[in-house]
Amino acid sequence: MSFTIEQLHLGQKDHFEKTFSNSDVMLFAEISGDRNPVHINDIAAKNSVFGQRVVHGAFVLSTISALLGEKLPGEGTIYLGQESKFIAPVFIGDTVTATCEVIEIIKDKNIVKLRCTLVNQAGKVVAEGKATVMPPKFQHS
């Protein structure tokens, strides 16, 4: 399912949920090349400011990409930009819910801006920001 710019409205929102497993984090480290010990080494992470391993920030933000490309606006969406601020760490085993809300529609340029908030299973905001996208020109089913 997807929404064209004509089908979107201010305040429209949706969410995507992801639980970050150890194997997810190890695969992301391998795929991305980011093998920072705070993500993959228990001993190094224990001695870090976090006290335990944390999920890569880029991996956490990928939940926004999943939401934009799968739900709102959906299939065919072009991701133009993201402004993000990390507020709290995400640990192995945490479940994060990304919520995006339409806050601006620029019809003549086919651009939509969305407020993005990522919350963990305890209800704590872990990241927030704004995404800019081009919704699809036609609706995908």
Buried (B, 14 or more C-beta within 10 A) or exposed (E): EBBBBEEBEEEBBBBBBBEBEEEBBBEBBEEEEBEEEBBBBEEEBEEBEEEEBBBBBEBBBBBBBEBBBBBBBBBBBBEEEBEBEBEBBBBBEBEBBBBBBBBEBEEEEBBBBBBBBBBBEEEEEBBBBBBBBBBBEEBEE
